[in-house]
């Protein structure tokens, strides 16, 4: 994660760097887990370490490919609907596959975002008029929140509580 940490620069540079930092933080929450642990459900929702990264890839496509680039879903490089399907991971997808998918979607988002000024706006049926700045900040918020979820899931996987409330020695 050390490669992203620009602390001085213009607004766009700082936003892009912070977004990339949060992308890497999210990946770091799952990298190195076994395939079984990456799919382990520890909460009632569909949230697992691997599904959070899958969801983040879909968020990249929804906002940058579908919304900003106005691409049809069939032209996107993966799932791009706003529903629970964003968390769906196929049985034959590995953690490495899902991380690579997120990295590809992120790179495509960078390319699309570079075509717009931060002040450029578009109308969105759910949020109203949004700027590229707002979109990038929303993705920072989204990925930071999910990285926090991932941190907690990883802690639960690596150091589960014992029946008496203490930590296991695993």
C-alpha positions, 0 to 999 in steps of 0.5 A: 500500500505504500506506493499510494500516499501523495500528501501534497498536490492539486485536488485531482491528484489527491483525489485520484491517489486517495481513491487508489489507496482505498482500492489497494486497502480493500484488496489487502483485506483479502489477499493471502486468504485461502479460497475457503476463507475468502468465501467464508460467511460470517455475517447474515448478508452476502458479505464475504472477503471475496464478495466485497471485492466483487461488489467493488468491481461492479461499483467501478463499472456502474459509475464509470463505465455505465454512467460516465462512459454511457456504455451498455451493460453488454459492453462492460467488462463484467456485472454492472447492475445496481442490485445484490448480484454485485456480490455474487461470486461464481464457484469457479472464480478464485480470489486471484480472479476477482482481485484481477477483475477489480484491478481491470475495472479500476484501470478502466475507471481511471481511463474514463475519469481522465476524460472528464474534469472534476466539475463536469456533471451529469444527471443521475436518476437516483442522485440527481446531478452529480459531478466527476468529483462527487463520483470519485469521492463516493467511490473513496467512501464506498471502498473505505467502508468496505475495506473496514468491513474486510478488516473485520471479516479478516480478523474474525477469520484469523482470530475468532472469538472463543466461547468464553469471549477471549481470542483463540490461539489460532 
